[in-house]
Amino acid sequence: MFNVGDKIVYPMHGAGVIERIEEKEILGEKRNYFIIKMPIGDMKVMVPVANVDEVGVREIISKEQVLEVMEVLEGHKTKMPQNWNRRYRANMERIKTGDILEIASVVRNLTLLDNEKSLSTGERKMLSNAKQMLLSELVLVTEESMEDVEEKMNIAILENEGFADEDLEENEEVIDLEMDGKKKEDQAKNEN
């Protein structure tokens, strides 16, 4: 059972802090609800206390687990269906698990795909929602600003595909080889 002040994740909505527990009558039925304040968008969510296990409410991850999330974001894009409709359904199933590593992989894959080609409207909305879920939890865990966390996420994702230091080193070697070839050509011209 969770208590006021606990930081929890409500799947499909993100992470927040339980502000209070209230009894409310909805459709003629009195029930206790967790009132959860979300760190992003100043939104509040009501979750029936009796349904927390059923809907998959969980505690936020530990600070140590943030490293695992960043490793997922830094990883390479995983194979996804070419058909956007199938890809959308597969990604939705991953998000519905509420597992932060699954959500991080969806954010990574869709961000990288969006850099290659434009996403459909549905996938763009999915990416935005998944990113908000991920951000809300990481903000609560790290206690950093949303902007700082989002910047770290973006850097982690973009460094893995085409922007990694290894790739830069390889490109520098190619440039060096090209420069050496150019110098040799120039020397040959000067000798003639």
Secondary structure as UniProt FT lines:
FT   TURN            4..5
FT   STRAND          7..10
FT   TURN            11..13
FT   STRAND          14..26
FT   TURN            27..28
FT   STRAND          29..37
FT   TURN            41..42
FT   STRAND          44..48
FT   HELIX           49..51
FT   HELIX           52..55
FT   STRAND          58..59
FT   HELIX           63..74
FT   HELIX           84..96
FT   HELIX           100..116
FT   HELIX           121..142
FT   HELIX           146..160
FT   HELIX           165..191
//
